[in-house]
Amino acid sequence: MQFALRACESSGYAVWNHVGTLAAAYAEAGDFDRAVKWAQQAWQMAPDSEKAGCGERLRHFESRKPDRKT
C-alpha cells in the first residue's frame, strides 16, 4: 500500500490509475470503505475507455471482495 500511496501523493492524486491502484491496495488489506472511496474517485477520473473496468472493480469492493483476476 505504501507504494500506491507514494504514487498518488507524488502526482497530487491526479492520475486515475494510481488512485485505482490505491483502491485495490486498500481492498487487499481488507479496508473496503477506503477501497470504495478511492475506486469511486478513480472511476470519476478515468477516461471513457476505462470506465467499465473501473466500475467492475468498484462493484467488487462494494461487495467487500478484492478484485482478483486469478
N, CA and C atoms as a LAMMPS dump frame, in Angstrom:
ITEM: TIMESTEP
0
ITEM: NUMBER OF ATOMS
210
ITEM: BOX BOUNDS ff ff ff
-5.0000000000000000e+02 5.0000000000000000e+02
-5.0000000000000000e+02 5.0000000000000000e+02
-5.0000000000000000e+02 5.0000000000000000e+02
ITEM: ATOMS id mol type element x y z
1 1 1 N 0.812 -1.18 0
2 1 2 C 0 0 0
3 1 3 C 0.866 1.26 0
4 2 1 N 2.018 1.157 0.623
5 2 2 C 2.856 2.357 0.725
6 2 3 C 3.286 2.865 -0.647
7 3 1 N 3.5 1.975 -1.603
8 3 2 C 3.913 2.423 -2.932
9 3 3 C 2.76 3.091 -3.675
10 4 1 N 1.566 2.557 -3.503
11 4 2 C 0.389 3.187 -4.118
12 4 3 C 0.167 4.57 -3.519
13 5 1 N 0.329 4.688 -2.217
14 5 2 C 0.192 5.998 -1.568
15 5 3 C 1.242 6.976 -2.085
16 6 1 N 2.474 6.504 -2.214
17 6 2 C 3.538 7.377 -2.733
18 6 3 C 3.244 7.842 -4.151
19 7 1 N 2.764 6.922 -4.982
20 7 2 C 2.436 7.291 -6.368
21 7 3 C 1.337 8.346 -6.392
22 8 1 N 0.322 8.168 -5.566
23 8 2 C -0.769 9.145 -5.511
24 8 3 C -0.28 10.488 -4.982
25 9 1 N 0.487 10.448 -3.931
26 9 2 C 0.993 11.69 -3.35
27 9 3 C 1.896 12.426 -4.329
28 10 1 N 2.751 11.693 -5.037
29 10 2 C 3.683 12.353 -5.956
30 10 3 C 2.97 12.974 -7.147
31 11 1 N 1.801 12.451 -7.486
32 11 2 C 1.041 13.012 -8.607
33 11 3 C -0.081 13.929 -8.132
34 12 1 N -0.139 14.173 -6.839
35 12 2 C -1.205 15.016 -6.303
36 12 3 C -2.577 14.384 -6.475
37 13 1 N -2.619 13.044 -6.464
38 13 2 C -3.868 12.281 -6.634
39 13 3 C -4.567 12.632 -7.949
40 14 1 N -3.784 12.957 -8.972
41 14 2 C -4.345 13.4 -10.249
42 14 3 C -4.255 12.344 -11.355
43 15 1 N -3.697 11.183 -11.069
44 15 2 C -3.572 10.14 -12.084
45 15 3 C -4.552 9.02 -11.724
46 16 1 N -5.538 8.819 -12.574
47 16 2 C -6.643 7.92 -12.234
48 16 3 C -6.179 6.5 -11.933
49 17 1 N -5.231 5.968 -12.683
50 17 2 C -4.839 4.586 -12.422
51 17 3 C -3.987 4.444 -11.158
52 18 1 N -3.322 5.493 -10.727
53 18 2 C -2.651 5.455 -9.421
54 18 3 C -3.702 5.373 -8.323
55 19 1 N -4.742 6.157 -8.466
56 19 2 C -5.831 6.162 -7.481
57 19 3 C -6.522 4.793 -7.471
58 20 1 N -6.71 4.206 -8.643
59 20 2 C -7.295 2.874 -8.717
60 20 3 C -6.435 1.821 -8.053
61 21 1 N -5.133 1.956 -8.194
62 21 2 C -4.213 1.03 -7.545
63 21 3 C -4.291 1.189 -6.029
64 22 1 N -4.43 2.405 -5.566
65 22 2 C -4.595 2.633 -4.13
66 22 3 C -5.869 1.957 -3.63
67 23 1 N -6.939 2.07 -4.393
68 23 2 C -8.194 1.406 -4.022
69 23 3 C -7.986 -0.101 -3.914
70 24 1 N -7.297 -0.671 -4.889
71 24 2 C -7.043 -2.112 -4.866
72 24 3 C -6.192 -2.509 -3.664
73 25 1 N -5.226 -1.685 -3.322
74 25 2 C -4.377 -1.979 -2.158
75 25 3 C -5.205 -1.975 -0.875
76 26 1 N -6.089 -1.013 -0.739
77 26 2 C -6.967 -0.994 0.442
78 26 3 C -7.857 -2.232 0.482
79 27 1 N -8.383 -2.639 -0.669
80 27 2 C -9.229 -3.835 -0.703
81 27 3 C -8.445 -5.07 -0.293
82 28 1 N -7.234 -5.197 -0.787
83 28 2 C -6.398 -6.342 -0.412
84 28 3 C -6.118 -6.355 1.085
85 29 1 N -6.042 -5.169 1.681
86 29 2 C -5.803 -5.069 3.126
87 29 3 C -7.087 -5.249 3.934
88 30 1 N -8.226 -5.386 3.231
89 30 2 C -9.496 -5.579 3.919
90 30 3 C -10.196 -4.303 4.325
91 31 1 N -9.689 -3.159 3.899
92 31 2 C -10.306 -1.872 4.226
93 31 3 C -11.202 -1.456 3.054
94 32 1 N -12.388 -2.053 3.014
95 32 2 C -13.265 -1.857 1.864
96 32 3 C -13.923 -0.484 1.843
97 33 1 N -14.074 0.15 2.978
98 33 2 C -14.621 1.511 2.974
99 33 3 C -13.691 2.452 2.213
100 34 1 N -12.407 2.376 2.502
101 34 2 C -11.449 3.215 1.77
102 34 3 C -11.298 2.75 0.326
103 35 1 N -11.372 1.45 0.108
104 35 2 C -11.284 0.933 -1.26
105 35 3 C -12.41 1.504 -2.118
106 36 1 N -13.612 1.516 -1.588
107 36 2 C -14.763 2.063 -2.325
108 36 3 C -14.564 3.552 -2.579
109 37 1 N -14.13 4.265 -1.562
110 37 2 C -13.921 5.716 -1.717
111 37 3 C -12.96 6.009 -2.872
112 38 1 N -11.82 5.326 -2.894
113 38 2 C -10.822 5.606 -3.916
114 38 3 C -11.21 5.018 -5.269
115 39 1 N -11.94 3.92 -5.272
116 39 2 C -12.41 3.359 -6.537
117 39 3 C -13.435 4.291 -7.191
118 40 1 N -14.27 4.912 -6.378
119 40 2 C -15.222 5.898 -6.918
120 40 3 C -14.472 7.073 -7.528
121 41 1 N -13.435 7.519 -6.846
122 41 2 C -12.631 8.635 -7.355
123 41 3 C -11.95 8.247 -8.664
124 42 1 N -11.376 7.043 -8.712
125 42 2 C -10.71 6.578 -9.933
126 42 3 C -11.714 6.502 -11.081
127 43 1 N -12.914 6.002 -10.814
128 43 2 C -13.949 5.896 -11.849
129 43 3 C -14.297 7.277 -12.405
130 44 1 N -14.427 8.251 -11.528
131 44 2 C -14.758 9.61 -11.972
132 44 3 C -13.654 10.2 -12.835
133 45 1 N -12.421 9.883 -12.536
134 45 2 C -11.269 10.448 -13.243
135 45 3 C -10.925 9.703 -14.527
136 46 1 N -11.33 8.441 -14.62
137 46 2 C -10.904 7.574 -15.711
138 46 3 C -11.433 8.062 -17.059
139 47 1 N -10.668 7.83 -18.117
140 47 2 C -11.175 8.139 -19.456
141 47 3 C -12.341 7.201 -19.776
142 48 1 N -13.176 7.61 -20.701
143 48 2 C -14.353 6.818 -21.046
144 48 3 C -14.002 5.377 -21.4
145 49 1 N -12.884 5.176 -22.043
146 49 2 C -12.486 3.833 -22.457
147 49 3 C -12.168 2.915 -21.274
148 50 1 N -11.994 3.478 -20.094
149 50 2 C -11.64 2.694 -18.905
150 50 3 C -12.754 2.637 -17.865
151 51 1 N -13.857 3.333 -18.115
152 51 2 C -14.945 3.415 -17.127
153 51 3 C -15.517 2.041 -16.781
154 52 1 N -15.72 1.179 -17.766
155 52 2 C -16.322 -0.127 -17.494
156 52 3 C -15.471 -0.936 -16.517
157 53 1 N -14.191 -0.98 -16.75
158 53 2 C -13.302 -1.716 -15.854
159 53 3 C -13.274 -1.13 -14.457
160 54 1 N -13.268 0.181 -14.383
161 54 2 C -13.291 0.839 -13.065
162 54 3 C -14.601 0.543 -12.343
163 55 1 N -15.689 0.543 -13.086
164 55 2 C -16.986 0.249 -12.483
165 55 3 C -17.055 -1.181 -11.965
166 56 1 N -16.48 -2.105 -12.712
167 56 2 C -16.452 -3.502 -12.272
168 56 3 C -15.657 -3.64 -10.983
169 57 1 N -14.518 -2.986 -10.932
170 57 2 C -13.683 -3.026 -9.731
171 57 3 C -14.438 -2.413 -8.543
172 58 1 N -15.099 -1.313 -8.775
173 58 2 C -15.879 -0.668 -7.72
174 58 3 C -16.947 -1.617 -7.179
175 59 1 N -17.637 -2.323 -8.067
176 59 2 C -18.67 -3.263 -7.616
177 59 3 C -18.071 -4.386 -6.763
178 60 1 N -16.876 -4.842 -7.107
179 60 2 C -16.203 -5.845 -6.273
180 60 3 C -15.989 -5.292 -4.868
181 61 1 N -15.474 -4.09 -4.798
182 61 2 C -15.163 -3.511 -3.495
183 61 3 C -16.428 -3.234 -2.694
184 62 1 N -17.483 -2.818 -3.37
185 62 2 C -18.759 -2.601 -2.674
186 62 3 C -19.311 -3.917 -2.121
187 63 1 N -18.978 -5.012 -2.78
188 63 2 C -19.38 -6.353 -2.312
189 63 3 C -18.395 -6.908 -1.286
190 64 1 N -17.439 -6.069 -0.929
191 64 2 C -16.433 -6.415 0.07
192 64 3 C -15.563 -7.594 -0.384
193 65 1 N -15.189 -7.533 -1.684
194 65 2 C -14.287 -8.526 -2.254
195 65 3 C -13.152 -7.79 -2.959
196 66 1 N -11.939 -8.306 -2.858
197 66 2 C -10.857 -7.72 -3.642
198 66 3 C -11.059 -8.042 -5.111
199 67 1 N -10.385 -7.338 -5.969
200 67 2 C -10.504 -7.525 -7.415
201 67 3 C -9.34 -8.371 -7.887
202 68 1 N -9.551 -9.662 -7.934
203 68 2 C -8.507 -10.601 -8.334
204 68 3 C -8.871 -11.229 -9.656
205 69 1 N -7.914 -11.315 -10.532
206 69 2 C -8.139 -11.886 -11.858
207 69 3 C -7.886 -13.38 -11.906
208 70 1 N -7.263 -13.927 -10.876
209 70 2 C -6.951 -15.364 -10.886
210 70 3 C -7.927 -16.146 -10.065
